[in-house]
Amino acid sequence: MQRSNTLETVPTSLDAQRSAVERAQKALGRIILGKDEQISLALSCLLARGHLLIEDLPGLGKTMLAQSLARTLGLSFRRIQFTSDLLPADIIGVSVFRQNSGEFEFQPGPVFSQLILADEVNRATPKAQSALLEAMEEFQVSVDGETRPLPDPFFVVATQNPGDQIGTFPLPESQLDRFLMRVAIGYPDEISEREIIAGEDRRLMLDEIEAVAGPETLIELQRSVRKQHVSDPLIDYVQALVRHTRESADIEIGMSPRGAQALVAAARARSFIENHAGVYPDDIQAVFASVAGHRLKPAGSTRFRSPSELCQHVLDSVAIP
């Protein structure tokens, strides 16, 4: 899926930029019904220049959300189906010997696209999963001793089935930490599900989506997001949340400094989408579970049944400034 961006008009004012975000939300909402919160979190992740992990049962729209993001934002898109026999070269690419020139020529793999869908990422072995580590952290890959930059912007949207399903491998902590946010889509509400069942095929609708933005617009939006003001009391609040995750008896491994940075970046993006003058405590709380849930390791005796419950306990335990 390759979009032409030669006619793209990059919005320069904040009002025009926020209008572009609103149009993207509406376009995504026509495909992913009844999931406004998940759409907002996904856009926040991309505006914060992060990578997104979508974890849920099959058939709930994980792949559709990734494809819709690429279409709506006018990004080049490649899908990599992660299977147990996938090799790192299948992701990054390989050097091929050309007899006519007597030289090796690098054939880029699917990772050289602006938005990568790593579909069912936990069905591949850790060796294959590790091929994405450098790409996600440094926006480049190293092949045959040469470092090659990836497109800008560059995002990985990975889908993951629950770990108790057959044929899955757990993602290493280092891999999980590369994802800025993890979201779950969940079952649709009754009204939305009825429209899905009785209405037009969502994949046919996806083919009709026109891009409401493009790569240059997205880069400009990311610059504006980084300028969202974060006050000193809000930094104190983030530090208090992070400190609680490290000291709580319910948590074996708390958030790292990189996790704290991710929390601020995601809150900035959410603040921008909500048209706030700066980052509010509500913005921190709205993204906390998605940023912290996959980074926290609960203690063996914890009483919380899910990462979201544990994250809510952390929020309830720390006073808002």
N, C-alpha and C positions, 0 to 999 in steps of 0.2 A: 504494500500500500504506500505509494509515493505521491506526495502532494507537491504541486508547483507553488512556489512562494514568491514568484517574480512580481506579482501584483499586490502583495501584502502591504497594507497600510498600518504602520506601527503607531498605536495610540500613545500620545505623549503626556496628556494631562491625566491626573489621578482619576477624574470623573470618567474619562474615556476608557481608562484601564479597568476600572471597576465595572463599567458597562460591559466590557468584553468578558469579564469573569461571570457576570450575571447571565449573559447569553450562553456561555458554556454550561452553566448549571442547568438552565432551562432545556438545552439540547440533550444533555445527559439524562435529565429527568423524564424526557419523553421515551427513552429507551429503557432505563432502569427505574421501574415504577415503584413509588412508595418508599424510596431509599434516599431521601434528601440528606440525612446525616452522613451516610456512607459516601455520597457524592461529594459533600463538603469536605470530608476528611481526605478523600482521594485527591481533590484539587489542592487542598492545603499541603499535602505531601509533595506534589509536583511543584507548586509555587515556592516551597521551601528548598527546592533542588534536592529532594530526597527520593529514595526508592520505596516502593510499596509492596507489602506482602498481604495477600488476600487469602484468608484461611476459612474454609467452610466445606460443607458437604457438596458432592457433585450435584449439578443441576440448578444451582441457586443464582447463577449469573456472574460468576467470577470472571470467566473469559470474556463475556459480553461487556463487562465494565471496562476491562483493559482495552478492548477493541474500540469501544465508544470514546474513551479518552484520546486515543490516537487520532480517530476520525475528527473529533470535535476540535482538537488543538492543531490539526493540520500537520501531524508529525509522520515521518517515515516509520514504518512498522514492520517488525519481523516476529514471527512466533517460533519458539523452540520448544518442541515436545520432549520433556525430560523423561527418559526411560532408563532402565537398569543397564543398558548397553551403550548409553551415550558416552562419548569421549570428549575431553577438553578441546581437541582439534575440531570437533563438530560444532563447537560454539565460537571459538576464536578464529579459526581458519588454519590453513596449512600452506607450506611452500611446495610448489610443484616444479619439477625440472622440465624445461622447455628444450627439446632437442634442436630446434632451429636456431636458438640463440646460445645454447650451451650454458644457460644460467637458470637459477631457481627464481621463480616468480611467485609472490605471495598472493594467495587467493583468500580474500577476506571472508570470514564467517558471518553468520547472522548477527553477531554482537555489534557490528558496525552499522547500526540503525539508531534513530533517535529514541524510539520507544521499543523495548524488548519485552515480549511476553514470555516469561519462563514458566510454561504451563506444567502444573503438577511437579513443581521443583523438587519435592521430597520423594519422588519415585526414582530419582537418579542416585548414583553412589556419591559418597562424599568427595571422591576425586573429581567427578564431573561438576559437582556443586562448587568446588573450590576454583573452577575456571572463571567464575564471576567475581571473585574477591577483589582482584586488582582493578577490574573494570568499574565496580561499584564504588570503590574507595577513591581511586585516583583518576578515573575517567580516561583510562588508557589501558593498553594490553602490551605485554612483552612476548614477542615471538622470535625465535632464532637469534636472540641477543639484541634485537632491535625493538625500541619502544614506539608504539603507534598510537596516536591520539584518537579518541572516539568522537563522534559527532557532538555538536553542542546545539541544543540541549541533549542530554542523554539520561534516560530513565530505564530502570528495570521494574516491571510490574510482574511479580511472581504469584502464582496461585499454588495453594497447598491444601491437600486433603488432610483431615484429622489424622493424627499419628497412630491411632489404633486401627486404621484401615489396612487391609492386606497389601503388601508390596511397597511399603513406605520406609524411608530411612530418615532418622531425625536430623534436622539441620544443626550443624555445629554452632556453638555459641558465637564464634567469630563471624559466621555467615549471617546469623540472625541479627547481630549488632549492626550489620551493614544496611539493614532496612530501617529507614527513619520511622515508619509506622506499620502497624499490622491492624487490619480491620477484618471484621466478619460481616457478611451480607445478611444472613438470616432469612427466615421464611417471610414472604410478603404478607401484608395484611389482607383481609378477605376481599376488600374492594379492588385492590391492585391485582390480586391473584385472579379474580374473575375477568378483569380486563386483559390480563396476559393470556388466559385460556380462550376467551371468546374473540379477542381482537386480532389485529394483524400480526403476522410473524415478526418477532423482534429483529431477526437477522435480515429480513427484507427491508425493514425500516432503517437498519444500520447502513445498508447500501445507499440509502437516499440522503444520509446526513451530509450537510455541507459544513466545511470547516468554518468556525466562527473566529478563529485566530490562526496563528502560524508560529514558527520557531522564533522569529525576531520579536513578535509580540510577547511570547512566553518569557524570553530572556529579559525584556524590559519589565515585565511584571515581577520577575524574580528580584530585579534590582530594587524595585519599589518596596517589595516585601521586606528586604533586608534593612530598609530605612525606618520601618515601624518602630516607634520609640518604646523602649522597655525601661521603666523607672527603677531606681535603686530598691525601693520596697518590693517590687516584683521579683528582682534578682534574689532578694532575701527569701522570698516565698519559695522560689525554685530551689534554693539551697536547703531550705528547711524540709521540703518534700524529699529531696535526694538524701539528705542526712537521715531522715526517718526510715527510708528503705534500707539503709545500711545498719541501722541500730535496732530495728524491730525484731523481736523474737520470732515473728511469723515469716521472716524473709531470710533465706540463707545467703543469697548474693544480691546486693543492692545495685543501684544505678551507678554507672561510671561517669566521669566528667564528660565523655562523649555523649552519653545519654542525656545529661543535663543540657548540653548544647543543642541536642536534637529537640528537646522539650521547648526551649526558647524559640528555635527556628520554626517549629510547627505552630506555636502560639502566635508568632508574628504573622504567619500566613493566614491563620484563622482570623486574626484581628483585621487583616486587610480585607478578607472576603466579607466580613461582617460590617465593614465600613466604620471601624472604630478609630479614634484619633491616635490611640496607642494600644499597647497590650494591656488587657484587663485580667483580673483573676479568673473571670469566666472563661477567657480564652485558654489559660493554662489548664483549667479543669476540664474543658471540652476535649482537649487532645491528650490528656494525661494517660488514660488507659491505652490508647492506641500507640503511644510512644513508649510507655513503661512496661506494658503487659508482657511483651516478649523478651524484655531485658531482665526481669526479676525472676529469681529462682526461689519458689516458696520453700519454707522449712518442711521437713518430713512430717511434722506434727501439726501443720497449719490446719485451721478449721475452715478455711475458705475453699469453696468448690471450684472456682474458676479464676483466671487472671483478672477479670473485670471486677469480681468481688474483692479481691485483694487490693486492687488499685483504688477502689472506692473507700476501702478501709483506710488507706494511706491519706486520701483527701480528707476524710472525716477526722483524722487524727492531728492534722496540722492546721493551725489557725490562719485565716485569711487576713492579709495585712489591711 
